[in-house]
Amino acid sequence: MPNELVGLENVPNCYIARIILDDNTTKSFTCSVNLELFDATEGDRTIWGYNSLFSDFLKVALIATRRPSLSQRLTEGTVSPLPSELQKNAFFDDTTKIHEFPIKQFKKLNGAYVKKVKFTVPSNTENLSIFAVCYIDTKALSGFLQLDMTGELSSYHGALVSERVLARGTAVKTSTVFYKPDNTVWSGPVHQHDGMYMEGSRHTAAPHSVLRTATVQNLKLVDRRGRSFSDRQRDSIQNNPVISNLHLSVNNNDDLNGMFFVNMKQLLLTRTKLGTKIADLSARMFNDFLNQIQISQMIVKRFNANVRLVKGKLGSYQNSTLNTKKSVIIASSTDIAPYSLRPKELLKERYLFTNRNIRAFEFTDDSKTRKNKGNFKYSVELTIKDKSQEYIDNIILQLRSSLSRMKEIHHALSRKGSYDYEMRRLRDGVSVPADVSAIIEVYYNNLQYFKDFNDTEKRRLINEKIKGFSVASYNPTTSEKFIADLDDLSSLMFERFGVRNEYNSKTPKTTKTTFMPARIFLNKTFEDNVNFFDYNRSYNYIPPVVTKGLPVLRPEDLLSRGSQELSRFYYDSNIATAEELKSLPKEMQSALTTLESVKVSYFSPLSLQYRDETVSIENVDSLDLKKTNDLVAGARQIATSIRRTSSQTTTGRTRVGKKNNHGLAKNLMRGFGFSNPSLKTEVQDTSAQNEEEIQKTLIESFYYLGENSEFVNVDNEFTPPATEDTQLAVGQIVATFKNNPTLGSAAYNFASADNVLSYILGSAKYSAEDVANQPIQTKALINSRSNSVKNNILQSPVDPLKEVSSLNAFEIAFKAMQKIEKITGFATDSNGVEIVTQPIFEMLKTSDVTEDSTLLCRMRYYEDAPMDLGPSANLMFPVRNQTFVVSNKDLSTPQYSEIPSLTISNISTVVSPIVKYSTTNIVTQRLDSSYVKSTKIIGTSQTTNQRVGSRVSNRGQVTDSSSTRRQRRQAATTSTTRRRGGGGY
């Protein structure tokens, strides 16, 4: 409505229509502000423009300040915005400039009075706010009319409007729009009442509506300042491994499950054609390149690692493994799409990581069992399809296509039929094509290859460039410059990366090889030696698993296993401190009774398995000592029959010109009596034969050794075989000498000398936090006399950690612990690239196990050398399911934390008509006595016009006739008025 648009206050509303920031010098930039006032026709005349008495003394003041304290006071309405008053304020200094213009300097266009004000601003400006106000120059008017216009009559101004341009050095990005109850935009001043915004500068008894606010993008401000971004630095790329080491786990079905990682980022940087040229890209762009790498073949193989004696450089012999030429393919697969391996029963991809830098693969070997002797190794072979050059070619094509389209748009918008060169704006009905936004995004996406700015800055650049193509801001110069920038970038891209023969005039000899994506071949032999026979004796620390692949535990399953561990050693969770430990510091007592936080950090064996026999270790207070000793004895015998290999690996290929003498060496060794140490003597079983049958099978010695060669008859001195009890007793005596000497339970008795707790208290290496992180099993031994602890070892008349019959069982239960560790990441090189052969493991805590957790964990024997904690070496048997995953998620689907897509402005939103009436700084209008009351000026005439401003305004007090106009003109020539304007600051 015209009355709202022109103004309902004392004088017309002044609008800040557009703010444009441009480069100027290295020390400053320019700020251009478009000001607008409106007039409207009412009957046969305009609202205020017809009245020369009114318009001749109407001025606009533009205040630009870099001082936040003054800006705040103007915003709150505590300081008068009139130039004459503002200059007297204590906060006014050289950081504030006032630009004054009479309305006659405004250009009239279609009922609007427009003025463009341009000034300079220092480049280091942190905060910048602008204010605009329309006012009557009462001093000049009083001189013209020969009237005394002092006091309240000296301050006659309209509503103050404001915009925040810079805040902390950054262009303000959001603005506020006010809507009336009918959802149309309110264009005038506002005030707050009872926490709500309402129409008008002040609250009155007259009806006025409550306004609704909306936050929109600040499209009024266009920041066209160029940023001098530095070129991206090409760091020296380190040659780190691409394929990790192997993480093994053997389940309860004797299936070997292995997991390894492939560092796709390292692969891209060091093995692809464009690797050195795309280093240090932004995360988003690097992901784009990673998506161009595809595995065309992955093969996992197994081969025998035979032990040989080889002669070293010093002439000594040592064990070495020779890879036999014969290998077995365990599994193979290929990518059906980038980052999507075709799942096979024995080979799958597991999505454990939230970024694309590293991929995890899992394979299963179910063809061997613990009955198979021998050492085995595994290897992986990768064939990679590199389509990064094809990706670059498409980028260059896209840039050239964008350049061609931009030229078409520039030609269409720059014609006189589309652009009004007098008004310096697009004509009504002409819109900017929507694909300009996409072209601008393409430009900055590819500029980021060469210039060092992040995605946040890129979003700002794109949105600012789009705002420059809005209907209100478009200028042919803008599109001309952008076309030149596009052309330069296209040429730079072509020069840096090159293209295939598509841009060359020469025709390739064969299309078969010319356009084939590059192939990259990788292979790695893992150092781990696997002996399935070794798993004839093993521990179970988690419930048995027979499914193929690494065990996957739900978080609640792992927490339940931790609770089970607590119940094995404690009666309840309310742990009391033993009497002899109450003399300890309070923090140390608390650390010894801290269990919940580490209940998943250490596990003791649930069972011991030897061949097909299993003994439970779960109930610590009722251990089967005899069966445990029997299985331990058998398990130790297996160790003597397993041939261990060194980690050294050589190929089984004979050098050209040299004879392979492996077989000869073997025969010579046998000839000199060096037989295979694992060779066993077969003894014939005669228990089922009678004496006559036995005699028939015997041959007289004289047939071989001659007469008088018979053995001496010793039947009278025959000793019957030992009974089972005798054998057990002998076994216990032998075990006494075989077991390493131990301090026994005295090591955990605070009253004994050289106990573990005294060592901790006297050492500077251990804090209360370190003690709190100790195993609950160790804490149960130290706090054994507490009523909360099961199996009071310290009160036992016989030390179970020294007694031969109980030593094995109690050492397994209390000392053969596994420390549970999780992978938290990988070590990185100087460029921040992960080194997959150096995973970082940290102790798993209860707080780490949450509903959303995805954790790769491993079990390792817990040993603390300074405190002499840990199992005996002859009790460190293989561990089943030693590598496992904790997750509730489907690991066969990606878990990537995708980089949020850029929020890009749309051309259609930029041309919205609400831009002019939005504000980034809501002003509280001054309501004190300096705000002119209309009754002071207005006479007795009852004619009112709220569109001009006065609430009971009457413009008829001064007679408008030819004689009075002549008198006013003469007075005007003799009066002196203040004029301030232009000038930078």
Secondary structure, DSSP 8 states (H G I E B T S, - for coil): -HHHHH-SSSS--EEEEEEEEEE-SSSEEEEEEEEEEE--EETTEESSTT-HHHHTTEEEEEEEE--HHHHHHHHHT-S--SHHHHTTSTT-STTEEEEEEEGGGSEEETTEEEEEEEEEEETT---EEEEEEEEE-HHHHHHHHT----GGGG--B---EEEEEEETTEE--EEEEEE-TTS-B--S-EEEETTEEEESSS--SS---B-EEEEEE--SEEE-------B----------SB---EEEE-TTS-EEEEEEEEHHHHHHHHSTTGGGSTT--HHHHHHHHTTEEEEEEEEEEEEEEEEEEE-TTS-EEEEEEEEEEEEEEEEE-EEETTEE---SSEEEE---SSSSEEEEEEEE-S--TT--S-EEEEEEEEEEE-HHHHHHHHHHHHHHHHHHHHHHHHHHHSTTTEETTTTEE-TT----THHHHHHHHHHHHHTTTB---HHHHHHHHHHHHHTTSTTT--HHHHHHHHHHHHHHHHHHHHHH---GGGSSS--S-HHHHT--EEEEEEEE----B-GGGGGEEEESSS---SSSS-EE-HHHHHHHHHHHHHHHBSSSS----GGGTTS-HHHHHHHT--GGGTTTEE--SEEEETTEEEE-S-GGG--HHHHHHHHHHHHHHHHH-----S-EEE----TTS---HHHHHHHHHHTT---TT--------TTS-HHHHHHH---THHHH-TT------GGG------HHHHHHHHHHHHHHHS----GGGGG-TTSTT-HHHHHHH-TT--HHHHHTS-HHHHHHHTTTSTTBSS-GGG-SS-TTT-HHHHHHHHHHHTS-EEEEEEEEEEE-TTS-EEEEEEEEEE--GGG--TT-EEEEEEEE--BGGGTBS--GGG---BTT-EEEEESS-TTS-------------HHHHT-GGGGG-BSS------STTS--GGGT--S-----TTTS-TT--TTSS---HHHHHHHHHHHHH-----------
